[in-house]
């Protein structure tokens, strides 16, 4: 890849990778490439999380189109090899972390399970991020958002405990920014009903955290939902905007 042409995004927008029953390329080479990308994604390169997640779904039977998608990620990394995860120290030592979360409802084409994604920012850079397929099929966007919210709330609680052990506990609840108004209204009202009782446990956990003032759920528009970079193959303009917001910069 030393002489490749760099690209601006890790995956082509609206890329669709077919599900194959038999491998068309060297499986070992494909798996080695994916493992290298996963190492980068886990350590510092959270902007390739979505692309890596998609590619790992085809690790058993990759084809030529999947190998091309792997190379596309490497083309992106070649063009951003000097980018770093940058933090800008705030004048206030009590600057609290902010959590963004989102879900891609029925995003997996094979089994229609939703994907949860989140990132937690502190001083302009990401300190935690994750992308995971949900264990059950969600029948509504509200349920998918609730499962994703439950995931990020557990991560927020862990970080608050860590800050507390370092005598750095933020004085205010941690903001959890959600772009689904239905899920947000349900959290704020604290009312469960027959349509949502199947997510009662996660619902109660989130509401208890809100009552204890560990979290503060707030609405964020889809145009400013930074977690989208973990969930979708975005266009160049939006990708570059969110890339800067998570702290991946020159």
TAJOBEL-V968999 format. One record per backbone hydrogen bond with DSSP energy under -0.5 kcal/mol. CO is the residue of the C=O (numbers start at 1). NH is the residue of the N-H. E is the energy in kcal/mol with one decimal. If there is no record, write none. Layout:
CO:NH:E + CO:NH:E
This chain:
1:4:-1.7 + 4:6:-0.6 + 12:15:-1.5 + 15:17:-0.5 + 16:18:-0.6 + 18:20:-0.6 + 25:27:-0.6 + 26:30:-2.0 + 27:31:-2.8 + 28:32:-2.5 + 29:33:-2.2 + 30:34:-2.4 + 31:35:-2.4 + 32:36:-2.0 + 33:37:-2.1 + 34:38:-2.7 + 35:39:-2.1 + 36:40:-1.7 + 37:41:-2.5 + 38:42:-2.5 + 39:43:-1.9 + 40:44:-2.1 + 40:45:-3.1 + 44:46:-1.4 + 45:48:-1.6 + 46:49:-1.6 + 48:52:-2.6 + 49:53:-2.5 + 50:54:-2.3 + 51:55:-2.3 + 52:56:-2.3 + 53:57:-0.7 + 54:57:-0.8 + 55:58:-1.5 + 56:59:-1.3 + 62:24:-3.0 + 62:25:-1.1 + 63:67:-2.2 + 64:68:-2.1 + 65:69:-1.5 + 66:70:-2.0 + 67:71:-2.2 + 68:72:-1.9 + 69:73:-1.5 + 70:74:-1.7 + 71:75:-2.4 + 72:76:-1.9 + 73:77:-2.5 + 74:78:-2.3 + 75:7:-0.5 + 75:79:-1.6 + 76:80:-1.1 + 78:81:-0.8 + 80:83:-1.9 + 84:86:-0.8 + 84:249:-2.8 + 87:89:-0.6 + 91:93:-0.5 + 92:95:-1.2 + 97:175:-0.8 + 98:121:-3.2 + 99:177:-3.0 + 100:119:-2.2 + 102:117:-2.5 + 103:105:-0.8 + 104:107:-1.9 + 104:115:-1.3 + 107:109:-0.7 + 108:112:-2.3 + 113:108:-2.2 + 114:134:-3.2 + 115:104:-2.4 + 116:132:-2.6 + 117:102:-2.4 + 118:130:-2.0 + 119:100:-2.8 + 119:121:-0.5 + 120:127:-3.0 + 120:128:-1.2 + 121:98:-2.3 + 122:125:-1.3 + 123:88:-3.1 + 125:122:-3.0 + 128:120:-2.9 + 130:118:-2.1 + 132:116:-3.3 + 136:114:-0.6 + 140:144:-1.9 + 141:145:-2.7 + 142:146:-2.3 + 143:147:-2.5 + 144:148:-1.9 + 145:149:-2.6 + 146:150:-2.7 + 147:151:-1.7 + 148:152:-2.0 + 149:153:-2.5 + 150:154:-1.8 + 151:155:-1.5 + 152:156:-2.5 + 153:157:-2.5 + 154:158:-1.8 + 155:159:-2.0 + 156:160:-2.5 + 157:161:-2.1 + 158:162:-2.0 + 159:163:-2.9 + 160:164:-2.2 + 161:165:-2.1 + 162:166:-1.1 + 163:168:-3.6 + 164:167:-1.7 + 174:216:-2.4 + 175:99:-3.0 + 175:177:-0.5 + 176:178:-0.5 + 176:218:-2.2 + 177:101:-1.6 + 178:220:-1.9 + 179:181:-0.8 + 180:184:-2.1 + 181:185:-2.7 + 182:186:-1.8 + 183:187:-1.9 + 184:188:-2.3 + 185:189:-2.4 + 186:190:-1.9 + 186:191:-0.5 + 190:192:-0.5 + 193:196:-1.3 + 193:197:-0.9 + 196:199:-1.8 + 197:200:-1.7 + 199:203:-2.4 + 200:204:-2.9 + 201:205:-2.1 + 202:206:-2.3 + 203:207:-2.5 + 204:208:-2.5 + 205:209:-2.0 + 206:210:-2.0 + 207:211:-2.5 + 208:212:-2.1 + 209:214:-2.6 + 209:215:-1.1 + 210:213:-1.2 + 214:174:-2.4 + 216:176:-2.1 + 218:178:-2.8 + 221:224:-1.6 + 222:225:-0.9 + 224:226:-1.4 + 225:228:-2.0 + 226:229:-1.8 + 227:230:-1.8 + 227:231:-0.5 + 228:231:-1.0 + 228:232:-2.1 + 229:50:-0.5 + 232:234:-1.1 + 233:14:-0.7 + 235:239:-2.6 + 236:240:-2.5 + 237:241:-1.6 + 238:242:-2.4 + 239:243:-2.6 + 240:244:-1.7 + 241:245:-1.5 + 242:246:-1.6 + 243:248:-1.9 + 244:247:-1.2 + 246:126:-1.8 + 247:86:-3.9 + 247:249:-1.0 + 249:84:-3.9
